């Protein structure tokens, strides 16, 4: 693919010139090289397309599932509101929309920030990780009212993310990724106290993965993905950590499918956890029973990768964000006067 650049490709070596954008689209670029005459740039353009799907809570074995015709473009993460609508972010904005993708309502916008997976804490609040707000180089946990009003910063770490609310709506659990191996923290939802570490949550040899986690319906067990490191070979093995929040000790580690790729969610009946696995470039959801018995696949997609997935509050529906990326080599040539 060859396209003219919007401005001459002037050599910058030794020049005190301000940085200026060469492209103005929303795609990402990598592996930049310059031709010998300085008139052509070669780069790789990556375009990611994502769609929202809502399937029965028990899963689906159909490979042909129609996406929800969302009116919100470029959705990055997906979840649910307390009343069963869809909750989404497109990077700089938080949205609420119907399960059919219609009637989107913007809850919050911040062009200076990047927002990660939002979560509803009961009927009153939405919490979400917010990165780069106000020109900072950090990510923190924020709370807004259900209508998007009264934003409040709950944490003040360097990289706080991957959150989940406790069923009693007293705590927000999250991952502090700035620790050596990551650690699980919690902060009061009502902002009545400071963040505190969850005892024992990192008592294993390995790393906390820092992706979506889940909490059991009774509020007693947390589930999150970890990578256990073998002391001799340094080989990493994916497992699901299950600490008991009533009696904090080293978490139980559940063997996971070796093709694991993403976050962990408790299934509606609480007897298993689910997470995405990837085979031949395609993601599907895998159910892993907590009793250690054999797992099974609960979806049968034949394309795309899973970005996020969450069950609805009534557990009858499962919202999944799936997408794929296409890459092209692009030549940017100096435009002729």
VOROKOL-692245 format. One record per residue (C-alpha): x, y, z; residue number from 1. Coordinates in nm, 3 decimals, m for minus. Last residue first. Layout:
<sites>
+---------+---------+---------+-----+
|      c1 |      c2 |      c3 |   k |
+---------+---------+---------+-----+
|       X |       Y |       Z | NUM |
...
+---------+---------+---------+-----+
</sites>
This chain:
<sites>
+---------+---------+---------+-----+
|      c1 |      c2 |      c3 |   k |
+---------+---------+---------+-----+
|   0.429 |   2.042 |  m0.456 | 337 |
|   0.478 |   1.660 |  m0.464 | 336 |
|   0.389 |   1.468 |  m0.154 | 335 |
|   0.672 |   1.284 |   0.016 | 334 |
|   0.594 |   0.914 |   0.015 | 333 |
|   0.452 |   0.705 |   0.296 | 332 |
|   0.487 |   0.337 |   0.213 | 331 |
|   0.257 |   0.104 |   0.408 | 330 |
|   0.306 |  m0.263 |   0.489 | 329 |
|  m0.031 |  m0.394 |   0.591 | 328 |
|  m0.164 |  m0.551 |   0.912 | 327 |
|  m0.515 |  m0.671 |   0.992 | 326 |
|  m0.634 |  m0.722 |   1.347 | 325 |
|  m0.928 |  m0.920 |   1.477 | 324 |
|  m1.204 |  m0.867 |   1.728 | 323 |
|  m1.434 |  m1.013 |   1.987 | 322 |
|  m1.609 |  m0.845 |   2.280 | 321 |
|  m1.830 |  m1.093 |   2.462 | 320 |
|  m2.147 |  m1.037 |   2.665 | 319 |
|  m2.296 |  m1.346 |   2.828 | 318 |
|  m2.664 |  m1.360 |   2.908 | 317 |
|  m2.876 |  m1.528 |   3.177 | 316 |
|  m2.645 |  m1.445 |   3.468 | 315 |
|  m2.902 |  m1.200 |   3.613 | 314 |
|  m2.625 |  m0.938 |   3.644 | 313 |
|  m2.505 |  m1.014 |   3.288 | 312 |
|  m2.201 |  m1.236 |   3.244 | 311 |
|  m1.872 |  m1.081 |   3.136 | 310 |
|  m1.629 |  m1.115 |   2.845 | 309 |
|  m1.325 |  m0.921 |   2.726 | 308 |
|  m1.094 |  m0.899 |   2.425 | 307 |
|  m1.174 |  m1.237 |   2.268 | 306 |
|  m0.990 |  m1.312 |   1.942 | 305 |
|  m1.134 |  m1.363 |   1.594 | 304 |
|  m1.243 |  m1.668 |   1.393 | 303 |
|  m1.399 |  m2.014 |   1.417 | 302 |
|  m1.608 |  m1.958 |   1.728 | 301 |
|  m1.724 |  m2.267 |   1.916 | 300 |
|  m1.811 |  m2.152 |   2.265 | 299 |
|  m1.830 |  m2.340 |   2.597 | 298 |
|  m1.509 |  m2.543 |   2.574 | 297 |
|  m1.457 |  m2.804 |   2.845 | 296 |
|  m1.261 |  m2.862 |   3.161 | 295 |
|  m1.169 |  m3.193 |   3.322 | 294 |
|  m1.208 |  m3.224 |   3.698 | 293 |
|  m1.006 |  m3.014 |   3.941 | 292 |
|  m1.291 |  m2.941 |   4.181 | 291 |
|  m1.295 |  m2.576 |   4.069 | 290 |
|  m1.425 |  m2.673 |   3.725 | 289 |
|  m1.248 |  m2.502 |   3.428 | 288 |
|  m1.472 |  m2.364 |   3.152 | 287 |
|  m1.298 |  m2.252 |   2.832 | 286 |
|  m1.412 |  m1.961 |   2.617 | 285 |
|  m1.294 |  m1.950 |   2.256 | 284 |
|  m1.019 |  m1.759 |   2.080 | 283 |
|  m0.890 |  m1.827 |   1.728 | 282 |
|  m0.525 |  m1.790 |   1.615 | 281 |
|  m0.471 |  m2.162 |   1.562 | 280 |
|  m0.584 |  m2.229 |   1.918 | 279 |
|  m0.641 |  m1.956 |   2.174 | 278 |
|  m0.803 |  m1.997 |   2.515 | 277 |
|  m1.032 |  m1.747 |   2.685 | 276 |
|  m1.129 |  m1.781 |   3.053 | 275 |
|  m1.403 |  m1.942 |   3.260 | 274 |
|  m1.413 |  m2.039 |   3.626 | 273 |
|  m1.612 |  m2.323 |   3.776 | 272 |
|  m1.861 |  m2.418 |   4.047 | 271 |
|  m1.998 |  m2.066 |   4.097 | 270 |
|  m2.328 |  m2.145 |   3.924 | 269 |
|  m2.300 |  m1.839 |   3.696 | 268 |
|  m1.938 |  m1.911 |   3.595 | 267 |
|  m1.664 |  m1.723 |   3.779 | 266 |
|  m1.460 |  m1.502 |   3.547 | 265 |
|  m1.089 |  m1.507 |   3.454 | 264 |
|  m0.894 |  m1.280 |   3.219 | 263 |
|  m0.699 |  m1.364 |   2.905 | 262 |
|  m0.491 |  m1.596 |   2.686 | 261 |
|  m0.502 |  m1.955 |   2.817 | 260 |
|  m0.367 |  m2.212 |   2.568 | 259 |
|  m0.204 |  m2.414 |   2.849 | 258 |
|  m0.551 |  m2.479 |   3.000 | 257 |
|  m0.529 |  m2.391 |   3.366 | 256 |
|  m0.420 |  m2.583 |   3.677 | 255 |
|  m0.576 |  m2.434 |   3.990 | 254 |
|  m0.354 |  m2.261 |   4.245 | 253 |
|  m0.496 |  m2.222 |   4.597 | 252 |
|  m0.394 |  m1.885 |   4.728 | 251 |
|  m0.148 |  m1.845 |   5.016 | 250 |
|  m0.351 |  m1.746 |   5.321 | 249 |
|  m0.620 |  m1.487 |   5.395 | 248 |
|  m0.907 |  m1.636 |   5.597 | 247 |
|  m1.228 |  m1.474 |   5.477 | 246 |
|  m1.077 |  m1.370 |   5.142 | 245 |
|  m0.987 |  m1.728 |   5.046 | 244 |
|  m0.738 |  m1.699 |   4.761 | 243 |
|  m0.808 |  m1.869 |   4.427 | 242 |
|  m0.520 |  m1.824 |   4.180 | 241 |
|  m0.580 |  m1.964 |   3.830 | 240 |
|  m0.275 |  m2.117 |   3.664 | 239 |
|  m0.058 |  m2.057 |   3.358 | 238 |
|   0.287 |  m2.218 |   3.364 | 237 |
|   0.612 |  m2.026 |   3.318 | 236 |
|   0.946 |  m2.200 |   3.261 | 235 |
|   1.232 |  m2.070 |   3.474 | 234 |
|   1.387 |  m2.419 |   3.435 | 233 |
|   1.501 |  m2.470 |   3.794 | 232 |
|   1.269 |  m2.252 |   4.003 | 231 |
|   0.965 |  m2.317 |   3.783 | 230 |
|   0.768 |  m1.994 |   3.744 | 229 |
|   0.393 |  m1.983 |   3.812 | 228 |
|   0.203 |  m1.747 |   3.583 | 227 |
|  m0.109 |  m1.602 |   3.737 | 226 |
|  m0.471 |  m1.544 |   3.637 | 225 |
|  m0.727 |  m1.419 |   3.887 | 224 |
|  m1.009 |  m1.558 |   4.099 | 223 |
|  m1.118 |  m1.413 |   4.434 | 222 |
|  m1.310 |  m1.617 |   4.689 | 221 |
|  m1.534 |  m1.523 |   4.982 | 220 |
|  m1.767 |  m1.262 |   4.829 | 219 |
|  m2.065 |  m1.500 |   4.831 | 218 |
|  m2.113 |  m1.452 |   4.455 | 217 |
|  m1.749 |  m1.534 |   4.388 | 216 |
|  m1.508 |  m1.262 |   4.279 | 215 |
|  m1.361 |  m1.210 |   3.933 | 214 |
|  m1.044 |  m1.098 |   3.759 | 213 |
|  m0.965 |  m0.915 |   3.435 | 212 |
|  m0.594 |  m0.910 |   3.343 | 211 |
|  m0.283 |  m0.833 |   3.549 | 210 |
|  m0.099 |  m1.163 |   3.506 | 209 |
|   0.015 |  m1.199 |   3.867 | 208 |
|   0.368 |  m1.337 |   3.845 | 207 |
|   0.555 |  m1.636 |   3.983 | 206 |
|   0.665 |  m1.826 |   4.291 | 205 |
|   0.361 |  m1.815 |   4.519 | 204 |
|   0.243 |  m1.594 |   4.803 | 203 |
|   0.109 |  m1.308 |   4.589 | 202 |
|  m0.247 |  m1.297 |   4.730 | 201 |
|  m0.127 |  m1.389 |   5.079 | 200 |
|  m0.269 |  m1.079 |   5.246 | 199 |
|  m0.480 |  m0.855 |   5.019 | 198 |
|  m0.287 |  m0.527 |   5.012 | 197 |
|  m0.454 |  m0.210 |   5.136 | 196 |
|  m0.587 |   0.103 |   4.970 | 195 |
|  m0.667 |   0.393 |   5.206 | 194 |
|  m0.996 |   0.447 |   5.381 | 193 |
|  m1.347 |   0.593 |   5.361 | 192 |
|  m1.346 |   0.628 |   4.981 | 191 |
|  m1.700 |   0.481 |   4.964 | 190 |
|  m1.577 |   0.194 |   4.745 | 189 |
|  m1.318 |   0.102 |   5.008 | 188 |
|  m0.986 |   0.003 |   4.844 | 187 |
|  m0.845 |  m0.342 |   4.767 | 186 |
|  m0.509 |  m0.464 |   4.648 | 185 |
|  m0.379 |  m0.773 |   4.465 | 184 |
|  m0.008 |  m0.777 |   4.391 | 183 |
|   0.223 |  m0.770 |   4.090 | 182 |
|   0.548 |  m0.962 |   4.070 | 181 |
|   0.786 |  m0.678 |   4.150 | 180 |
|   0.507 |  m0.439 |   4.250 | 179 |
|   0.407 |  m0.184 |   3.987 | 178 |
|   0.117 |  m0.397 |   3.863 | 177 |
|  m0.118 |  m0.314 |   4.147 | 176 |
|  m0.415 |  m0.532 |   4.059 | 175 |
|  m0.766 |  m0.446 |   4.178 | 174 |
|  m1.034 |  m0.522 |   4.435 | 173 |
|  m1.301 |  m0.257 |   4.492 | 172 |
|  m1.463 |  m0.293 |   4.831 | 171 |
|  m1.789 |  m0.231 |   5.015 | 170 |
|  m2.035 |  m0.316 |   4.739 | 169 |
|  m2.157 |  m0.631 |   4.921 | 168 |
|  m2.085 |  m0.832 |   4.605 | 167 |
|  m1.723 |  m0.710 |   4.602 | 166 |
|  m1.632 |  m0.498 |   4.303 | 165 |
|  m1.379 |  m0.608 |   4.038 | 164 |
|  m1.069 |  m0.440 |   3.900 | 163 |
|  m0.798 |  m0.507 |   3.641 | 162 |
|  m0.607 |  m0.177 |   3.698 | 161 |
|  m0.371 |   0.019 |   3.920 | 160 |
|  m0.043 |   0.126 |   3.754 | 159 |
|   0.143 |   0.404 |   3.938 | 158 |
|  m0.058 |   0.418 |   4.259 | 157 |
|  m0.299 |   0.687 |   4.375 | 156 |
|  m0.627 |   0.505 |   4.429 | 155 |
|  m0.992 |   0.611 |   4.469 | 154 |
|  m1.016 |   0.908 |   4.230 | 153 |
|  m1.369 |   1.049 |   4.227 | 152 |
|  m1.588 |   1.143 |   3.930 | 151 |
|  m1.911 |   1.318 |   4.038 | 150 |
|  m2.144 |   1.237 |   3.746 | 149 |
|  m2.140 |   0.945 |   3.502 | 148 |
|  m2.510 |   0.851 |   3.545 | 147 |
|  m2.420 |   0.551 |   3.766 | 146 |
|  m2.211 |   0.779 |   3.985 | 145 |
|  m1.842 |   0.782 |   3.910 | 144 |
|  m1.548 |   0.598 |   4.067 | 143 |
|  m1.184 |   0.599 |   3.963 | 142 |
|  m0.902 |   0.344 |   3.995 | 141 |
|  m0.561 |   0.467 |   3.884 | 140 |
|  m0.323 |   0.448 |   3.588 | 139 |
|  m0.007 |   0.658 |   3.583 | 138 |
|   0.201 |   0.874 |   3.349 | 137 |
|   0.015 |   1.197 |   3.422 | 136 |
|  m0.103 |   1.437 |   3.151 | 135 |
|  m0.431 |   1.518 |   3.319 | 134 |
|  m0.547 |   1.157 |   3.314 | 133 |
|  m0.279 |   0.925 |   3.170 | 132 |
|  m0.470 |   0.605 |   3.262 | 131 |
|  m0.816 |   0.561 |   3.413 | 130 |
|  m0.914 |   0.225 |   3.563 | 129 |
|  m1.291 |   0.194 |   3.607 | 128 |
|  m1.567 |   0.207 |   3.866 | 127 |
|  m1.938 |   0.261 |   3.800 | 126 |
|  m2.159 |   0.348 |   4.096 | 125 |
|  m2.507 |   0.342 |   4.247 | 124 |
|  m2.696 |   0.040 |   4.119 | 123 |
|  m2.442 |  m0.212 |   4.245 | 122 |
|  m2.077 |  m0.156 |   4.166 | 121 |
|  m2.081 |  m0.152 |   3.785 | 120 |
|  m1.749 |  m0.232 |   3.617 | 119 |
|  m1.541 |  m0.050 |   3.357 | 118 |
|  m1.255 |  m0.216 |   3.160 | 117 |
|  m0.985 |   0.038 |   3.074 | 116 |
|  m0.996 |   0.413 |   3.020 | 115 |
|  m0.733 |   0.612 |   2.829 | 114 |
|  m0.689 |   0.975 |   2.921 | 113 |
|  m0.645 |   1.325 |   2.776 | 112 |
|  m0.969 |   1.316 |   2.573 | 111 |
|  m1.170 |   1.249 |   2.891 | 110 |
|  m1.537 |   1.170 |   2.839 | 109 |
|  m1.787 |   1.030 |   3.088 | 108 |
|  m2.131 |   0.870 |   3.086 | 107 |
|  m2.213 |   0.888 |   2.716 | 106 |
|  m2.554 |   0.742 |   2.642 | 105 |
|  m2.607 |   0.487 |   2.364 | 104 |
|  m2.969 |   0.431 |   2.260 | 103 |
|  m2.916 |   0.110 |   2.064 | 102 |
|  m2.668 |  m0.177 |   2.099 | 101 |
|  m2.944 |  m0.438 |   2.139 | 100 |
|  m2.847 |  m0.490 |   2.504 |  99 |
|  m2.910 |  m0.118 |   2.544 |  98 |
|  m2.628 |   0.131 |   2.580 |  97 |
|  m2.405 |   0.287 |   2.845 |  96 |
|  m2.082 |   0.453 |   2.742 |  95 |
|  m1.748 |   0.556 |   2.892 |  94 |
|  m1.517 |   0.773 |   2.682 |  93 |
|  m1.146 |   0.812 |   2.598 |  92 |
|  m1.067 |   0.450 |   2.513 |  91 |
|  m1.389 |   0.336 |   2.353 |  90 |
|  m1.547 |   0.220 |   2.677 |  89 |
|  m1.845 |  m0.003 |   2.735 |  88 |
|  m2.132 |  m0.081 |   2.970 |  87 |
|  m2.421 |  m0.283 |   2.831 |  86 |
|  m2.762 |  m0.274 |   2.996 |  85 |
|  m2.872 |  m0.523 |   3.259 |  84 |
|  m2.981 |  m0.298 |   3.546 |  83 |
|  m2.647 |  m0.310 |   3.730 |  82 |
|  m2.460 |  m0.205 |   3.417 |  81 |
|  m2.273 |  m0.468 |   3.218 |  80 |
|  m1.920 |  m0.507 |   3.075 |  79 |
|  m1.723 |  m0.445 |   2.755 |  78 |
|  m1.378 |  m0.313 |   2.664 |  77 |
|  m1.223 |  m0.135 |   2.361 |  76 |
|  m1.532 |  m0.029 |   2.163 |  75 |
|  m1.428 |   0.135 |   1.835 |  74 |
|  m1.759 |   0.296 |   1.741 |  73 |
|  m2.063 |   0.319 |   1.968 |  72 |
|  m2.381 |   0.263 |   1.763 |  71 |
|  m2.355 |  m0.110 |   1.827 |  70 |
|  m2.518 |  m0.353 |   1.584 |  69 |
|  m2.483 |  m0.652 |   1.821 |  68 |
|  m2.281 |  m0.916 |   1.639 |  67 |
|  m2.439 |  m1.221 |   1.478 |  66 |
|  m2.323 |  m1.562 |   1.596 |  65 |
|  m2.221 |  m1.822 |   1.339 |  64 |
|  m1.986 |  m2.072 |   1.504 |  63 |
|  m2.273 |  m2.218 |   1.702 |  62 |
|  m2.177 |  m2.413 |   2.012 |  61 |
|  m2.322 |  m2.152 |   2.244 |  60 |
|  m2.265 |  m2.056 |   2.605 |  59 |
|  m2.472 |  m2.122 |   2.918 |  58 |
|  m2.532 |  m1.750 |   2.962 |  57 |
|  m2.696 |  m1.729 |   2.621 |  56 |
|  m2.508 |  m1.507 |   2.371 |  55 |
|  m2.448 |  m1.133 |   2.341 |  54 |
|  m2.180 |  m1.030 |   2.091 |  53 |
|  m2.000 |  m0.697 |   2.057 |  52 |
|  m1.766 |  m0.634 |   1.764 |  51 |
|  m1.402 |  m0.528 |   1.732 |  50 |
|  m1.189 |  m0.426 |   1.431 |  49 |
|  m0.816 |  m0.365 |   1.474 |  48 |
|  m0.607 |  m0.192 |   1.205 |  47 |
|  m0.230 |  m0.229 |   1.208 |  46 |
|  m0.015 |  m0.028 |   0.967 |  45 |
|   0.343 |  m0.150 |   0.927 |  44 |
|   0.596 |   0.112 |   0.823 |  43 |
|   0.806 |   0.224 |   0.529 |  42 |
|   0.892 |   0.593 |   0.495 |  41 |
|   0.988 |   0.754 |   0.165 |  40 |
|   1.174 |   1.075 |   0.075 |  39 |
|   1.487 |   1.042 |   0.289 |  38 |
|   1.704 |   0.950 |  m0.011 |  37 |
|   1.822 |   0.628 |   0.157 |  36 |
|   1.467 |   0.520 |   0.242 |  35 |
|   1.341 |   0.549 |   0.600 |  34 |
|   1.228 |   0.270 |   0.835 |  33 |
|   0.945 |   0.249 |   1.092 |  32 |
|   0.866 |  m0.087 |   1.253 |  31 |
|   0.525 |   0.010 |   1.395 |  30 |
|   0.199 |   0.191 |   1.325 |  29 |
|  m0.141 |   0.203 |   1.494 |  28 |
|  m0.467 |   0.298 |   1.324 |  27 |
|  m0.678 |   0.597 |   1.426 |  26 |
|  m0.591 |   0.815 |   1.126 |  25 |
|  m0.395 |   1.141 |   1.106 |  24 |
|  m0.054 |   1.038 |   0.971 |  23 |
|   0.263 |   1.248 |   0.955 |  22 |
|   0.224 |   1.414 |   1.294 |  21 |
|   0.469 |   1.693 |   1.378 |  20 |
|   0.761 |   1.700 |   1.621 |  19 |
|   0.913 |   2.046 |   1.659 |  18 |
|   1.226 |   2.111 |   1.454 |  17 |
|   1.571 |   2.183 |   1.598 |  16 |
|   1.745 |   2.005 |   1.313 |  15 |
|   2.055 |   1.789 |   1.361 |  14 |
|   1.898 |   1.493 |   1.185 |  13 |
|   1.539 |   1.583 |   1.101 |  12 |
|   1.524 |   1.501 |   0.730 |  11 |
|   1.213 |   1.662 |   0.577 |  10 |
|   0.940 |   1.419 |   0.475 |   9 |
|   0.714 |   1.675 |   0.313 |   8 |
|   0.364 |   1.692 |   0.466 |   7 |
|   0.037 |   1.504 |   0.424 |   6 |
|   0.222 |   1.183 |   0.333 |   5 |
|   0.130 |   1.031 |   0.000 |   4 |
|   0.009 |   0.674 |   0.005 |   3 |
|   0.144 |   0.336 |  m0.101 |   2 |
|   0.000 |   0.000 |   0.000 |   1 |
+---------+---------+---------+-----+
</sites>
